[in-house]
Amino acid sequence: MATTKETPSTPPTTAAPASSEIDISKYTPVTEGKATILFPKGNEVFYNPVQEFNRDMSIAAIRTWSEIFLGEKRARIEKKIQNAKDEKKKEEAEKHLKNYIDTQSFTILEALAASGLRSIRYAKEIPHLKQVVANDLEADAVESIKRNIKYNELTEELVRPNQGDAMQVMYSAIGNAQKYDVVDLDPYGAAAPFIDGAVQAVSEGGLLCVTCTDLAILTGSMHPETCFGKYNGMPLKGMFPHEMALRLVLNTLQTSAGRYKRHIVPLMSCSIDFYLRVFVRVYTSPQGVKKAASKTAIMYECSGCHSYAVQPLGKIQIKDNGNERHVPGTGPPVDEHCRNCGNTHHVGGPAWGAPLHDKEFVNKMLEHVKENESNYGTHTRMKGMLSVISEELDTPLYWTLQRLCGTIHCTSIPLQDLNSAILNAGYKVSGSHCGPATIKTDAPSHILWDILRAFVKKHPVTMANIAENSPARAILAKEPSIEVNFKRHPDAVPKSQSIKLVRYQINPTANWGPKARAGGKKRKAEQE
């Protein structure tokens, strides 16, 4: 039974609605989804329309997760009924099931709520929601939340405004039965300061949604030492910076969760515009924590040709009796100097080395969006990104066409030709949602360079223009070790491209990135 207020109840004819008490002339109303928010006039930085996509994706992800989460609860109760050994226990379980069916619901904490737009959209657009706590540290933000709750004719029981430090609010949920089923962290900048509280405040099997807008740090564009200080991992900025950023954040989540015998399961990890957004489930399981080492890796990237390799820190051996034995990883997977061009390697991580997405979840979310397009203003882009994610290989990291061809100074190889050659060589290939002209593959680096060598034979490079110590000379001096076949492969064009989906964002306006921080020392405003 849905407890969310999809449409406001009709107020008594003798009483004016609470929204009539608000002087609308002081505010600029902005409608997004089913919510209309009042923004103080003259505060242009308070609302960023580009972030509608973030909120749309979050609503769709929470709705998809909630169906799974509530279904799992029901299945556990039904199992108790089946396993009941006497009539009394069976009756108790059946009573529990009836109560669950009547009251099935979940809670959300938006730890940094600002205007309350996201929380109000959650309340109006997500079924089975018992309560969303809209928290902010600043008094004027909480007043804004209360005003917008009134204007949208919701109750403070459904959307509970709360003034408090986000960490204190999350820590207060630890050790009691009222943890939040969803914890949403959408800060201005780094999420790192809030992660320790979040991984403890989310309920068993609950959903943790995390945004980071400090991509310049996470992608290594500037101050790698700052990234290490915040996320305990070194970024690599050459070939795959945006996926590396996702993996650094996921590893931080797992490291924090592991301290409390908890582990994460990524449902979907997205690199979007000027930020990243990850959705992970959190479970309590010492066995799950033990597997963390095998899901953690060091990444090597050649400083010359940008070839990469991944080194898991641990591995799991299956003993004769079927039990698992956890041992250190073996390696390293690279020599002191790159086997392709002879240069040294940069070392990144530790970072998450396991899959970024749960494909079953992504496909369910995609189907939900297709069936409910009218609910999402950005549904066209949502379908595109979700389709690309559903096609992604689970292998870590990616190549870019620009880097591959730029390294050896050749004309750009058509992506379909490159994909065909990889597939014809017996390997898998896909794109990455992190950007256009990206190549995810399980083919080793020397296969990629063999394909490029074969391409250069047909499209020669002017060697006189290449420096003597260039990686291009070392790579092109070698002959291909395989017979390269460029015959067009039927899977060379991904389905998401063949059906003309909008797969990657086109800049909507000039200067469309993160806006300035609104007033207040700790105000999180850019998202809202």
C-alpha positions as CSV (number, residue, x, y, z in Angstrom):
1,M,0.0,0.0,0.0
2,A,1.5,3.3,-1.1
3,T,1.9,5.9,1.7
4,T,3.3,8.6,-0.5
5,K,1.0,11.5,-1.2
6,E,0.8,11.3,-5.0
7,T,-1.9,14.0,-5.1
8,P,-2.7,16.5,-2.3
9,S,-5.8,15.8,-0.4
10,T,-8.6,18.3,-0.8
11,P,-8.6,20.8,2.2
12,P,-11.8,21.5,4.1
13,T,-13.9,24.2,2.5
14,T,-13.8,26.2,5.6
15,A,-10.0,26.5,5.8
16,A,-7.6,27.9,3.3
17,P,-4.7,25.7,2.3
18,A,-1.4,26.3,4.1
19,S,0.2,27.4,0.8
20,S,-2.1,30.5,0.8
21,E,-0.3,31.8,3.8
22,I,2.9,32.3,1.7
23,D,3.6,35.6,-0.1
24,I,4.4,34.2,-3.5
25,S,5.6,37.7,-4.8
26,K,8.8,37.1,-2.8
27,Y,9.7,33.9,-4.6
28,T,10.3,32.4,-8.0
29,P,8.4,29.1,-8.4
30,V,10.2,26.3,-10.2
31,T,8.4,23.1,-11.2
32,E,10.3,19.9,-11.6
33,G,8.6,16.6,-11.7
34,K,5.6,16.7,-9.4
35,A,7.2,19.3,-7.1
36,T,7.0,23.1,-7.3
37,I,9.7,24.8,-5.2
38,L,9.8,28.5,-4.2
39,F,13.2,30.0,-4.6
40,P,14.0,33.4,-3.1
41,K,14.1,36.0,-5.9
42,G,17.7,37.1,-6.7
43,N,19.2,33.8,-5.6
44,E,20.1,32.5,-9.0
45,V,22.6,29.9,-7.8
46,F,20.1,28.0,-5.7
47,Y,18.6,26.0,-8.6
48,N,20.6,24.2,-11.3
49,P,18.3,22.7,-13.9
50,V,21.1,20.4,-15.2
51,Q,20.8,18.5,-11.9
52,E,17.2,17.4,-12.9
53,F,18.8,14.4,-14.5
54,N,20.5,13.5,-11.2
55,R,17.2,13.7,-9.4
56,D,15.3,11.8,-12.1
57,M,17.9,9.0,-12.0
58,S,17.7,8.9,-8.2
59,I,13.9,8.5,-8.2
60,A,14.0,5.8,-10.8
61,A,16.8,4.0,-8.9
62,I,15.1,4.2,-5.5
63,R,11.8,3.0,-7.0
64,T,13.5,0.0,-8.7
65,W,15.5,-0.8,-5.5
66,S,12.3,-0.5,-3.3
67,E,10.5,-3.2,-5.4
68,I,13.4,-5.5,-4.8
69,F,13.8,-4.6,-1.1
70,L,10.2,-4.9,-0.2
71,G,9.9,-8.1,-2.3
72,E,12.8,-9.6,-0.3
73,K,11.1,-8.8,3.0
74,R,7.9,-10.5,1.9
75,A,9.7,-13.6,0.7
76,R,11.5,-13.9,4.1
77,I,8.1,-13.8,5.9
78,E,6.5,-16.3,3.5
79,K,9.5,-18.6,4.0
80,K,8.9,-18.5,7.8
81,I,5.3,-19.5,7.1
82,Q,6.4,-22.5,5.0
83,N,9.0,-23.6,7.6
84,A,6.7,-23.1,10.6
85,K,6.8,-26.4,12.7
86,D,3.6,-25.8,14.7
87,E,0.3,-24.0,14.1
88,K,1.1,-21.2,16.6
89,K,4.3,-20.2,14.8
90,K,2.5,-20.4,11.5
91,E,-0.3,-18.1,12.8
92,E,2.3,-15.6,14.1
93,A,4.1,-15.6,10.7
94,E,0.8,-15.1,8.8
95,K,-0.1,-12.2,11.1
96,H,3.3,-10.7,10.4
97,L,2.7,-11.1,6.7
98,K,-0.7,-9.4,6.8
99,N,0.8,-6.6,8.9
100,Y,3.6,-6.2,6.4
101,I,1.2,-6.1,3.4
102,D,-0.8,-3.4,5.1
103,T,2.1,-1.3,6.2
104,Q,5.0,-2.1,3.8
105,S,7.1,1.1,3.5
106,F,10.6,2.4,3.8
107,T,12.4,5.6,5.0
108,I,14.8,8.0,3.3
109,L,17.4,10.4,4.8
110,E,18.5,13.3,2.6
111,A,21.4,14.4,4.7
112,L,22.1,17.7,2.9
113,A,18.7,18.8,1.7
114,A,19.1,22.6,1.0
115,S,15.8,23.8,-0.5
116,G,14.1,20.4,-0.1
117,L,13.4,19.9,-3.8
118,R,14.8,16.4,-3.9
119,S,13.0,15.3,-0.7
120,I,9.7,16.7,-1.9
121,R,10.0,15.0,-5.2
122,Y,10.8,11.8,-3.4
123,A,7.6,12.2,-1.3
124,K,5.4,12.9,-4.3
125,E,6.9,10.5,-6.8
126,I,8.0,7.3,-4.9
127,P,5.4,4.8,-3.7
128,H,5.5,3.1,-0.3
129,L,7.5,5.9,1.2
130,K,6.8,6.2,4.9
131,Q,9.0,9.2,5.6
132,V,11.8,11.3,4.1
133,V,13.9,13.3,6.6
134,A,15.1,16.5,4.9
135,N,18.1,17.6,6.9
136,D,20.3,20.6,6.6
137,L,22.7,22.4,8.9
138,E,21.6,25.9,8.0
139,A,18.5,27.5,9.7
140,D,17.4,29.3,6.5
141,A,17.6,26.1,4.5
142,V,15.3,24.4,7.0
143,E,12.9,27.3,6.8
144,S,13.0,26.9,3.0
145,I,12.2,23.2,3.4
146,K,9.3,24.0,5.7
147,R,7.9,26.6,3.3
148,N,8.2,24.2,0.3
149,I,6.5,21.4,2.2
150,K,3.6,23.8,2.9
151,Y,3.4,25.0,-0.7
152,N,3.3,21.4,-2.0
153,E,0.6,20.7,0.6
154,L,2.5,17.8,2.2
155,T,2.7,17.0,5.9
156,E,5.8,17.3,8.1
157,E,5.1,13.7,9.0
158,L,5.8,12.6,5.4
159,V,8.6,15.1,4.8
160,R,10.2,15.8,8.1
161,P,12.4,18.9,8.2
162,N,15.4,18.6,10.5
163,Q,18.2,21.1,11.4
164,G,21.3,19.3,12.3
165,D,24.9,18.3,11.4
166,A,24.6,15.5,8.8
167,M,27.1,13.3,10.6
168,Q,25.4,13.7,13.9
169,V,22.0,12.8,12.3
170,M,23.5,9.7,10.7
171,Y,25.4,8.6,13.8
172,S,22.2,8.9,15.9
173,A,20.7,6.1,13.8
174,I,23.5,3.7,14.8
175,G,22.6,1.0,17.3
176,N,18.8,1.3,17.0
177,A,16.2,-0.4,14.9
178,Q,15.3,2.7,13.1
179,K,18.1,3.0,10.6
180,Y,17.2,4.7,7.3
181,D,16.4,2.3,4.4
182,V,17.9,4.9,1.9
183,V,20.6,7.4,2.7
184,D,21.2,10.1,0.1
185,L,24.4,12.1,0.1
186,D,24.5,14.9,-2.4
187,P,27.0,17.4,-1.0
188,Y,28.7,20.4,-2.6
189,G,32.1,18.9,-3.4
190,A,33.4,15.8,-1.8
191,A,31.3,13.1,-0.1
192,A,34.3,11.8,1.8
193,P,33.5,13.5,5.1
194,F,30.1,11.9,5.3
195,I,30.8,8.3,4.2
196,D,31.7,6.9,7.6
197,G,28.3,7.9,9.1
198,A,26.4,6.9,6.0
199,V,27.6,3.3,5.8
200,Q,26.5,2.8,9.4
201,A,23.1,4.6,9.2
202,V,21.7,2.6,6.3
203,S,19.6,-0.4,7.1
204,E,20.4,-4.0,6.1
205,G,20.1,-4.3,2.4
206,G,19.4,-0.6,2.2
207,L,20.4,1.8,-0.5
208,L,23.2,4.3,-0.3
209,C,23.2,7.0,-2.9
210,V,26.3,9.2,-3.2
211,T,27.2,12.2,-5.3
212,C,30.7,13.7,-5.6
213,T,31.2,16.9,-7.5
214,D,35.0,17.2,-6.9
215,L,35.9,15.5,-10.1
216,A,39.0,17.7,-10.7
217,I,40.4,15.9,-7.6
218,L,39.1,12.4,-8.3
219,T,40.2,12.4,-11.9
220,G,43.7,13.6,-11.1
221,S,43.4,16.8,-13.0
222,M,44.8,18.6,-10.0
223,H,46.3,17.8,-6.6
224,P,46.5,14.0,-6.6
225,E,47.7,14.2,-3.0
226,T,44.4,15.8,-2.1
227,C,42.5,12.9,-3.6
228,F,44.6,10.5,-1.6
229,G,44.0,12.4,1.6
230,K,40.2,12.4,1.0
231,Y,39.6,9.0,-0.6
232,N,42.8,7.0,0.3
233,G,43.6,6.3,-3.3
234,M,45.8,7.8,-6.0
235,P,44.0,8.9,-9.2
236,L,45.2,8.2,-12.8
237,K,44.3,10.9,-15.3
238,G,45.6,9.5,-18.6
239,M,43.2,7.1,-20.4
240,F,40.3,6.4,-18.1
241,P,40.0,9.2,-15.4
242,H,36.3,9.1,-15.0
243,E,36.0,5.4,-14.4
244,M,39.0,5.6,-12.1
245,A,37.1,8.2,-10.1
246,L,34.1,5.9,-9.7
247,R,36.4,3.1,-8.5
248,L,38.2,5.3,-6.0
249,V,34.8,6.3,-4.4
250,L,33.5,2.7,-4.4
251,N,36.7,1.6,-2.6
252,T,36.3,4.4,0.0
253,L,32.7,3.2,0.6
254,Q,33.9,-0.5,1.0
255,T,36.8,0.5,3.2
256,S,34.5,2.5,5.5
257,A,31.8,-0.3,5.6
258,G,34.4,-3.0,6.2
259,R,35.3,-1.5,9.6
260,Y,31.8,-2.3,10.8
261,K,31.6,-5.8,9.3
262,R,29.6,-4.5,6.3
263,H,30.1,-4.7,2.6
264,I,28.8,-2.9,-0.4
265,V,27.2,-4.3,-3.6
266,P,27.2,-1.6,-6.4
267,L,23.9,-1.5,-8.3
268,M,24.9,1.3,-10.7
269,S,27.9,3.7,-10.9
270,C,27.5,6.7,-13.1
271,S,29.9,9.4,-14.4
272,I,27.6,12.3,-15.3
273,D,28.6,15.7,-16.6
274,F,30.6,17.4,-13.8
275,Y,30.0,14.8,-11.1
276,L,29.6,11.1,-10.3
277,R,26.7,9.3,-8.7
278,V,26.8,5.8,-7.3
279,F,24.0,3.6,-5.9
280,V,25.1,0.7,-3.7
281,R,23.4,-1.7,-1.3
282,V,24.9,-2.2,2.1
283,Y,24.9,-5.6,4.0
284,T,26.3,-6.8,7.3
285,S,28.4,-9.9,6.6
286,P,31.9,-10.8,7.9
287,Q,32.1,-13.2,5.0
288,G,31.4,-10.4,2.6
289,V,34.0,-8.2,4.1
290,K,36.6,-11.0,3.7
291,K,36.1,-10.9,0.0
292,A,36.9,-7.2,-0.2
293,A,40.6,-7.7,-0.8
294,S,39.8,-9.7,-4.0
295,K,37.6,-6.8,-5.1
296,T,40.3,-4.2,-4.5
297,A,43.1,-3.5,-7.0
298,I,46.1,-1.4,-7.9
299,M,46.0,0.0,-11.4
300,Y,49.1,0.5,-13.6
301,E,49.1,3.0,-16.5
302,C,52.1,3.4,-18.8
303,S,53.4,7.0,-18.8
304,G,54.0,6.8,-22.5
305,C,51.4,4.8,-24.4
306,H,48.8,4.7,-21.6
307,S,48.4,0.9,-21.7
308,Y,47.0,-0.3,-18.4
309,A,46.9,-3.4,-16.2
310,V,45.0,-4.3,-13.0
311,Q,46.4,-6.0,-10.0
312,P,43.9,-7.4,-7.4
313,L,45.3,-7.2,-3.9
314,G,43.8,-10.6,-2.9
315,K,42.4,-13.7,-4.5
316,I,40.1,-16.5,-3.4
317,Q,41.1,-20.1,-3.7
318,I,38.5,-22.9,-3.5
319,K,39.8,-25.8,-1.4
320,D,39.0,-29.5,-2.0
321,N,36.2,-29.3,0.6
322,G,34.6,-26.4,-1.1
323,N,35.7,-23.8,1.5
324,E,37.2,-20.5,0.5
325,R,40.8,-19.6,1.2
326,H,41.8,-16.0,1.0
327,V,45.4,-15.3,0.0
328,P,47.4,-12.3,-1.3
329,G,47.4,-11.6,-5.0
330,T,50.4,-12.4,-7.1
331,G,52.1,-10.1,-9.5
332,P,52.9,-7.5,-10.5
333,P,51.2,-7.8,-14.0
334,V,53.7,-5.4,-15.6
335,D,57.4,-5.2,-16.0
336,E,59.5,-2.3,-14.8
337,H,59.2,-0.8,-18.2
338,C,56.2,-1.1,-20.5
339,R,56.3,-4.1,-22.8
340,N,54.7,-2.0,-25.6
341,C,56.8,1.2,-25.6
342,G,59.5,0.9,-22.9
343,N,58.3,3.7,-20.6
344,T,57.7,3.6,-16.9
345,H,54.3,3.1,-15.2
346,H,52.2,5.3,-13.0
347,V,50.5,3.5,-10.1
348,G,47.0,4.3,-9.1
349,G,44.6,3.1,-6.3
350,P,43.9,1.1,-4.3
351,A,40.5,1.2,-6.1
352,W,37.4,-1.0,-6.6
353,G,38.3,-3.7,-9.0
354,A,35.0,-5.6,-9.2
355,P,32.0,-4.8,-11.5
356,L,30.6,-1.3,-11.3
357,H,27.0,-2.3,-12.0
358,D,24.4,-5.0,-11.3
359,K,23.1,-5.6,-14.9
360,E,19.9,-7.1,-13.7
361,F,19.1,-4.0,-11.6
362,V,20.1,-1.7,-14.5
363,N,17.8,-3.6,-16.9
364,K,14.9,-3.4,-14.4
365,M,15.5,0.3,-14.0
366,L,15.6,0.8,-17.8
367,E,12.3,-1.0,-18.2
368,H,10.8,1.2,-15.4
369,V,11.8,4.4,-17.2
370,K,10.4,3.1,-20.6
371,E,7.1,2.4,-18.9
372,N,7.0,5.7,-17.1
373,E,8.5,8.2,-19.5
374,S,5.9,10.9,-18.5
375,N,7.3,10.9,-15.0
376,Y,10.8,12.0,-16.0
377,G,11.6,15.2,-17.8
378,T,15.0,13.8,-18.8
379,H,13.7,10.3,-19.8
380,T,15.4,10.5,-23.2
381,R,18.8,10.8,-21.7
382,M,18.0,8.3,-19.0
383,K,17.2,5.7,-21.5
384,G,20.4,6.4,-23.4
385,M,22.7,6.2,-20.4
386,L,21.0,3.2,-18.9
387,S,21.2,1.4,-22.3
388,V,24.9,2.1,-22.6
389,I,25.5,0.9,-19.0
390,S,23.5,-2.3,-19.7
391,E,25.9,-3.0,-22.6
392,E,29.2,-2.3,-20.7
393,L,31.6,-5.1,-20.1
394,D,32.5,-5.8,-16.5
395,T,36.2,-5.6,-17.2
396,P,37.9,-2.7,-15.4
397,L,38.9,0.5,-17.2
398,Y,38.8,1.6,-20.9
399,W,40.7,2.9,-23.8
400,T,39.8,6.0,-25.8
401,L,40.1,6.3,-29.5
402,Q,41.7,9.7,-29.3
403,R,44.5,8.4,-27.0
404,L,45.1,5.3,-29.0
405,C,45.5,7.1,-32.3
406,G,47.2,10.1,-30.8
407,T,49.9,7.9,-29.2
408,I,51.1,6.6,-32.6
409,H,50.2,9.8,-34.5
410,C,47.9,8.0,-37.0
411,T,44.7,9.1,-38.6
412,S,41.7,8.0,-36.5
413,I,40.6,4.4,-37.1
414,P,36.8,4.1,-37.5
415,L,35.4,2.8,-34.2
416,Q,33.5,0.0,-36.0
417,D,36.7,-1.2,-37.6
418,L,38.5,-1.3,-34.3
419,N,35.6,-3.1,-32.6
420,S,35.3,-5.6,-35.5
421,A,39.1,-6.4,-35.3
422,I,38.8,-7.0,-31.5
423,L,35.8,-9.2,-31.9
424,N,37.3,-11.1,-34.9
425,A,40.4,-11.8,-32.7
426,G,38.1,-13.6,-30.2
427,Y,37.8,-10.9,-27.6
428,K,34.8,-8.9,-26.2
429,V,34.3,-5.2,-26.6
430,S,31.8,-2.5,-25.6
431,G,31.7,1.2,-25.1
432,S,31.7,3.0,-21.7
433,H,29.0,5.4,-20.5
434,C,31.9,7.6,-19.3
435,G,32.3,9.1,-22.7
436,P,32.0,8.7,-26.5
437,A,34.6,6.8,-28.5
438,T,35.6,4.7,-25.5
439,I,36.6,1.0,-25.7
440,K,36.1,-1.5,-22.9
441,T,37.6,-4.9,-23.8
442,D,39.1,-8.0,-22.3
443,A,41.8,-8.0,-25.0
444,P,45.3,-7.4,-23.6
445,S,47.2,-4.2,-24.5
446,H,49.4,-5.9,-27.1
447,I,46.3,-6.9,-29.1
448,L,45.1,-3.3,-29.3
449,W,48.5,-2.2,-30.5
450,D,48.7,-5.1,-33.0
451,I,45.4,-3.8,-34.5
452,L,46.7,-0.3,-34.7
453,R,49.9,-1.6,-36.3
454,A,47.9,-3.3,-39.0
455,F,45.8,-0.2,-39.5
456,V,49.0,1.9,-39.9
457,K,50.2,-0.4,-42.7
458,K,47.2,0.6,-44.7
459,H,47.3,4.2,-43.5
460,P,51.0,5.1,-43.1
461,V,52.3,7.5,-40.5
462,T,54.9,10.2,-41.4
463,M,57.7,9.0,-39.2
464,A,59.8,12.1,-39.9
465,N,57.4,14.1,-37.8
466,I,57.8,11.7,-34.8
467,A,60.4,12.3,-32.1
468,E,63.1,9.7,-31.6
469,N,62.0,8.9,-28.0
470,S,58.3,8.9,-28.8
471,P,56.2,5.8,-27.8
472,A,55.0,5.7,-31.4
473,R,58.4,4.6,-32.7
474,A,58.7,1.8,-30.2
475,I,55.2,0.5,-30.9
476,L,55.4,0.8,-34.7
477,A,58.9,-0.8,-34.8
478,K,57.2,-4.2,-33.9
479,E,55.3,-6.4,-36.3
480,P,51.8,-7.5,-35.4
481,S,51.8,-10.8,-33.5
482,I,48.3,-11.8,-34.7
483,E,46.5,-11.8,-38.1
484,V,44.3,-8.8,-37.8
485,N,40.9,-9.1,-39.5
486,F,39.0,-5.8,-40.1
487,K,35.9,-7.5,-41.7
488,R,32.8,-5.9,-40.3
489,H,31.5,-7.9,-37.3
490,P,27.7,-7.9,-36.7
491,D,28.3,-6.9,-33.0
492,A,30.6,-4.0,-33.8
493,V,27.8,-1.5,-33.5
494,P,26.1,-1.5,-30.1
495,K,22.3,-1.7,-30.0
496,S,22.1,1.6,-28.2
497,Q,23.8,3.3,-31.1
498,S,21.9,1.4,-33.9
499,I,18.5,2.5,-32.5
500,K,19.7,6.1,-32.3
501,L,19.4,6.7,-28.6
502,V,20.8,9.9,-27.1
503,R,23.7,8.2,-25.4
504,Y,25.9,11.1,-24.3
505,Q,25.1,14.6,-22.9
506,I,25.1,17.6,-25.3
507,N,26.0,20.7,-23.3
508,P,22.6,22.3,-22.7
509,T,23.8,25.9,-22.2
510,A,27.0,27.9,-21.9
511,N,28.7,27.5,-18.5
512,W,26.4,24.7,-17.5
513,G,28.6,23.1,-14.9
514,P,28.4,23.3,-11.1
515,K,27.2,26.7,-9.9
516,A,28.7,28.7,-7.0
517,R,28.0,27.8,-3.5
518,A,25.0,29.7,-2.1
519,G,25.2,31.7,1.1
520,G,26.3,30.1,4.3
521,K,29.6,28.5,5.2
522,K,28.5,24.9,4.8
523,R,25.5,25.4,2.5
524,K,25.1,22.7,-0.1
525,A,23.4,24.6,-2.9
526,E,24.7,23.8,-6.3
527,Q,22.6,20.6,-6.7
528,E,19.3,22.2,-5.6
